[in-house]
């Protein structure tokens, strides 16, 4: 079996692999939205309480879940349309929060109010998104 045959076999397997069902993508977006809304509420409470150690701990969990969410980019990009649009909206909001919190943790930003702005903005944006309605429109 030559290299070309192996490449054709790999390509055939990729093409034959079924894409996740639309319902699975919607369910994943909804559960991700709920998970990150909870994170944002926890961040807000921790910043108001000035609990730096808890913020760092939450940031580590947030980063892992954000990385896991970003791994799904190709799936949503292939699905296209509103699925990918919602993925991008969520991804941008999550990333802005991650960046603001890291600036605070690393001492680049000391103003809690400035750090809270993207968190409050993301809370508002995500709470306004009705995923099934947005995808059905």
Order of alpha helices (4+ residues) and beta strands (2+ residues): alpha-alpha-alpha-alpha-alpha-alpha-alpha
